Amino acid sequence: MSSRSTEGKRRDSACVHPFPSPSMVSIVLGAQWGDEGKGKLVDLLASEADVVCRCQGGNNAGHSVVVDGVEYDFHMLPSGFHLQNCVNIIGNGCVVNLPELREEIQKNESRGITNWSNRLLISDRAHLVFDFHKQSDGFIERGRGKSSLGTTKKGIGPTYSSKATRNGIRAGDLVGDFSMFSDKLRNIYNYYKLTFPDLDIDIEKTIEQFKQLVEYFRPMIIDTIAYLNQAIIDGSKKILVEGANATMLDIDFGKFIN
């Protein structure tokens, strides 16, 4: 948890400035197993940023920010969500549970965050997390027995598996042809059902749930790669990239547990 006194106030500091030149991109990543205090550092730097981007991970990450005695909880939302002068991006490397993201937005709205709708952008290439990803996450963990990884069972790993096998659904699919989205969702569910026969999901109910989310999220889902490239080319934006998890959990550079 991090705490500070004034929302959106720029800090003066004698230390090395995180954004030494216009359009400078700063990146915060964990160097160990997580819980290194990234949230405090990101909150400190976010007040200096014009854009805060989540670059990977899902809502298994998160931290709390206290501003003027009010506590905000961010799991999927970038850490500049409460700052009125900051655009927040959920990038193409993230996996997003849209129903839970809406709940997170509404929870923080109830605590006083306003005028956020034009400050939150979601990459059209970000992959979506569904309930069958979450259930299969639990099945996989139980199957590992004593070698379980201790995942949060949020469906993050299975969603990245869907992405790697080109069997996933992206945010852009949701705001395209909804009948095609529905067919894709049925197909991927049938694939998971073959692998995990004990899955207990009403896929038609899931389709209806996401149909209700289309117009809510449509204005937020854009090509964020083009947006960020233009921000860098313009040379006037200070961009903070917020990484989830940590180096030792990386499947290439960390400890590969099997």
Backbone torsions as a table, in degrees:
resi	resn	phi	psi	omega
1	MET	NA	138.0	176.1
2	SER	-121.2	156.3	-174.9
3	SER	-141.7	141.4	173.3
4	ARG	-153.8	171.1	-165.3
5	SER	-99.1	-31.7	-171.8
6	THR	-128.8	122.7	-178.4
7	GLU	-65.5	130.9	172.4
8	GLY	74.3	1.8	-177.3
9	LYS	-75.3	130.6	178.1
10	ARG	-74.2	140.3	-178.2
11	ARG	-97.4	142.8	167.9
12	ASP	-100.1	136.3	-175.9
13	SER	-145.7	145.3	177.4
14	ALA	-85.0	-8.8	-178.8
15	CYS	-80.6	174.6	178.2
16	VAL	-59.9	128.6	-176.2
17	HIS	-71.1	135.0	-177.8
18	PRO	-66.4	-22.6	179.9
19	PHE	-124.8	77.8	-173.9
20	PRO	-67.7	-17.5	178.9
21	SER	-145.6	157.7	178.9
22	PRO	-56.5	145.8	179.6
23	SER	64.6	13.3	176.6
24	MET	-66.0	137.4	177.8
25	VAL	-106.4	122.6	176.1
26	SER	-108.3	142.4	-176.5
27	ILE	-125.8	133.0	176.2
28	VAL	-115.5	117.7	178.0
29	LEU	-130.8	152.4	175.5
30	GLY	-82.3	142.6	-178.1
31	ALA	-103.2	-1.4	-178.1
32	GLN	-124.5	-125.5	-175.7
33	TRP	-104.0	5.4	-173.4
34	GLY	108.9	172.2	-179.5
35	ASP	58.3	35.1	178.7
36	GLU	-87.2	-3.6	-176.1
37	GLY	96.5	23.2	179.5
38	LYS	-58.0	-38.0	-176.3
39	GLY	-58.5	-42.2	179.9
40	LYS	-64.3	-42.8	-179.3
41	LEU	-67.8	-42.8	179.6
42	VAL	-62.5	-41.5	178.5
43	ASP	-62.5	-39.9	178.4
44	LEU	-61.8	-45.4	-176.5
45	LEU	-77.8	-27.3	-175.5
46	ALA	-61.1	-32.7	-178.9
47	SER	-68.5	-13.5	177.0
48	GLU	-98.8	-4.9	-171.5
49	ALA	-99.4	151.7	171.3
50	ASP	-92.3	-28.4	-178.9
51	VAL	-136.1	131.4	173.2
52	VAL	-118.8	126.9	-175.2
53	CYS	-119.8	130.0	164.5
54	ARG	-84.5	126.2	-172.8
55	CYS	-101.5	-20.7	179.5
56	GLN	-162.9	174.9	-179.9
57	GLY	85.4	-178.9	-179.5
58	GLY	-134.7	-152.7	-176.5
59	ASN	-87.6	18.7	169.4
60	ASN	-80.5	-14.5	176.8
61	ALA	-91.6	-177.6	172.4
62	GLY	143.3	163.6	175.6
63	HIS	-159.2	171.9	179.5
64	SER	-109.1	146.4	176.4
65	VAL	-125.3	131.7	178.4
66	VAL	-110.2	121.6	179.2
67	VAL	-127.0	120.6	-179.7
68	ASP	51.0	40.6	176.3
69	GLY	82.8	-0.9	179.6
70	VAL	-104.2	129.4	-178.3
71	GLU	-98.1	126.9	176.5
72	TYR	-111.8	140.6	179.5
73	ASP	-110.5	123.9	179.2
74	PHE	-119.2	121.2	176.7
75	HIS	-115.9	-56.3	174.2
76	MET	-98.6	-29.6	-177.7
77	LEU	-68.0	138.5	173.8
78	PRO	-63.7	160.6	-170.4
79	SER	-79.8	1.9	174.4
80	GLY	-102.2	12.5	-173.7
81	PHE	-61.8	-29.7	-177.5
82	HIS	-88.2	-2.8	-177.2
83	LEU	-96.5	122.0	-172.7
84	GLN	-66.1	-22.2	-176.6
85	ASN	-102.6	18.7	-172.4
86	CYS	-124.5	127.9	172.8
87	VAL	-85.9	135.5	-176.9
88	ASN	-116.3	131.4	-175.1
89	ILE	-124.1	130.1	168.7
90	ILE	-98.5	108.5	-166.0
91	GLY	-81.3	176.5	-175.7
92	ASN	-67.4	-18.6	178.3
93	GLY	-84.3	-3.8	-178.9
94	CYS	-87.7	160.8	168.9
95	VAL	-119.6	133.9	-164.9
96	VAL	-125.9	126.0	171.1
97	ASN	-93.8	99.9	-172.0
98	LEU	-64.5	-42.4	177.2
99	PRO	-59.4	-40.5	-179.9
100	GLU	-74.0	-30.0	175.4
101	LEU	-65.7	-41.8	177.8
102	ARG	-62.1	-40.9	177.1
103	GLU	-61.4	-40.4	179.5
104	GLU	-64.9	-41.7	177.4
105	ILE	-61.4	-47.8	-177.3
106	GLN	-64.6	-36.5	178.0
107	LYS	-62.4	-43.3	-179.8
108	ASN	-75.0	-29.5	172.3
109	GLU	-60.0	-42.4	-178.1
110	SER	-64.6	-16.9	179.2
111	ARG	-99.1	7.9	170.3
112	GLY	113.1	-1.0	178.9
113	ILE	-76.0	127.3	-177.5
114	THR	-128.9	170.3	174.7
115	ASN	51.6	42.0	-177.2
116	TRP	-95.1	-18.3	-167.6
117	SER	-63.2	-29.1	177.6
118	ASN	-96.2	9.5	180.0
119	ARG	-118.3	3.8	179.2
120	LEU	-120.6	121.9	-179.7
121	LEU	-124.4	141.7	179.4
122	ILE	-122.4	130.6	179.7
123	SER	-63.3	135.4	176.1
124	ASP	-68.7	-9.5	178.9
125	ARG	-99.8	-3.1	177.6
126	ALA	-68.2	135.0	-178.9
127	HIS	-83.7	149.6	-174.6
128	LEU	-98.3	141.1	177.2
129	VAL	-96.4	131.4	178.0
130	PHE	-118.3	168.4	-177.1
131	ASP	-62.4	-30.9	179.0
132	PHE	-70.5	-25.1	171.8
133	HIS	-65.8	-42.6	-178.8
134	LYS	-66.0	-44.6	179.5
135	GLN	-64.1	-42.9	-179.5
136	SER	-66.1	-31.0	175.4
137	ASP	-58.8	-43.4	178.1
138	GLY	-65.9	-40.9	178.4
139	PHE	-61.4	-43.5	-178.8
140	ILE	-64.1	-43.0	179.5
141	GLU	-61.6	-44.9	179.7
142	ARG	-64.0	-35.7	179.9
143	GLY	-67.1	-21.8	179.3
144	ARG	-77.7	-17.7	179.4
145	GLY	60.8	-127.7	-178.6
146	LYS	-68.7	-13.8	-180.0
147	SER	-95.7	17.5	-178.0
148	SER	-60.5	149.4	-176.2
149	LEU	-84.7	-16.4	-176.6
150	GLY	77.6	35.4	179.7
151	THR	-68.5	164.9	178.9
152	THR	-81.5	-3.1	-178.6
153	LYS	58.4	33.6	176.9
154	LYS	-88.8	-1.3	178.8
155	GLY	84.5	13.4	-175.2
156	ILE	-66.8	-52.8	-179.2
157	GLY	-59.0	-50.2	178.0
158	PRO	-59.5	-32.9	178.5
159	THR	-68.7	-40.6	175.1
160	TYR	-65.7	-32.6	175.2
161	SER	-63.3	-41.9	176.5
162	SER	-60.6	-39.7	178.8
163	LYS	-63.9	-44.9	-177.1
164	ALA	-66.3	-32.3	-180.0
165	THR	-91.8	8.5	-179.6
166	ARG	56.5	36.8	-178.7
167	ASN	-122.0	24.5	-177.2
168	GLY	-106.4	176.2	178.8
169	ILE	-123.1	132.6	-176.6
170	ARG	-102.6	162.2	-178.7
171	ALA	-58.1	-36.1	179.2
172	GLY	-62.5	-28.1	177.6
173	ASP	-65.0	-34.5	-176.9
174	LEU	-64.4	-38.6	-175.4
175	VAL	-96.5	10.6	173.8
176	GLY	-94.4	-135.0	177.8
177	ASP	-75.9	113.2	-173.3
178	PHE	-69.2	-28.6	177.3
179	SER	-66.5	-36.6	175.9
180	MET	-68.0	-40.7	176.0
181	PHE	-57.8	-45.1	-178.7
182	SER	-62.5	-43.0	179.3
183	ASP	-64.2	-42.1	177.9
184	LYS	-61.2	-41.5	-177.8
185	LEU	-66.4	-41.6	176.7
186	ARG	-62.3	-42.3	-177.9
187	ASN	-64.2	-45.2	-179.0
188	ILE	-68.9	-34.4	176.9
189	TYR	-64.5	-42.6	178.6
190	ASN	-61.7	-37.2	177.0
191	TYR	-62.6	-46.4	179.6
192	TYR	-66.8	-34.5	-179.7
193	LYS	-65.2	-34.4	176.1
194	LEU	-65.9	-37.8	-179.0
195	THR	-77.7	-37.8	-178.4
196	PHE	-126.1	84.2	-175.4
197	PRO	-59.3	-21.7	-177.8
198	ASP	-84.0	2.5	176.3
199	LEU	-56.2	136.2	-179.0
200	ASP	-128.0	81.3	-177.4
201	ILE	-130.1	134.3	171.2
202	ASP	-88.4	96.5	-171.9
203	ILE	-66.9	-30.4	178.4
204	GLU	-68.9	-35.0	175.6
205	LYS	-66.8	-37.9	176.9
206	THR	-63.5	-42.3	178.8
207	ILE	-60.7	-43.1	178.9
208	GLU	-65.5	-38.4	177.9
209	GLN	-59.5	-44.4	-178.4
210	PHE	-74.0	-27.6	175.4
211	LYS	-61.3	-35.8	179.1
212	GLN	-72.5	-15.7	-177.9
213	LEU	-93.9	-12.2	-171.7
214	VAL	-56.1	-55.2	-174.4
215	GLU	-71.8	-27.0	177.5
216	TYR	-63.9	-44.5	-174.6
217	PHE	-94.8	-13.6	-174.6
218	ARG	-52.1	-46.3	-177.8
219	PRO	-65.3	-19.3	-175.4
220	MET	-89.9	-23.0	-171.8
221	ILE	-88.4	111.5	-176.9
222	ILE	-141.2	179.1	172.6
223	ASP	-81.7	91.3	-176.1
224	THR	-72.7	-21.7	177.0
225	ILE	-64.1	-46.8	177.4
226	ALA	-63.2	-39.9	179.9
227	TYR	-60.4	-47.1	-178.1
228	LEU	-70.5	-39.4	177.2
229	ASN	-58.7	-42.7	-180.0
230	GLN	-66.9	-37.6	178.5
231	ALA	-62.7	-38.1	178.9
232	ILE	-71.3	-41.9	179.5
233	ILE	-62.8	-41.2	180.0
234	ASP	-62.5	-29.6	173.2
235	GLY	77.5	13.9	-176.0
236	SER	-116.8	-2.0	-174.9
237	LYS	-104.0	138.4	172.7
238	LYS	-98.4	120.0	-170.5
239	ILE	-115.4	129.0	177.5
240	LEU	-113.6	123.3	178.2
241	VAL	-101.1	123.4	-173.4
242	GLU	-108.1	111.1	-179.9
243	GLY	-91.1	144.6	174.7
244	ALA	-98.6	166.3	177.4
245	ASN	60.5	-145.5	-172.7
246	ALA	-162.5	167.8	-175.1
247	THR	-58.3	-42.6	-175.4
248	MET	-71.5	-9.9	174.8
249	LEU	-96.5	-5.0	-180.0
250	ASP	-68.0	136.0	-175.0
251	ILE	-75.7	-10.6	174.7
252	ASP	-102.3	-46.3	-171.3
253	PHE	-104.2	-8.3	179.7
254	GLY	-100.5	-159.2	178.6
255	LYS	-87.0	120.7	-178.3
256	PHE	-91.0	105.2	-176.9
257	ILE	-95.2	129.9	175.9
258	ASN	-143.3	NA	NA
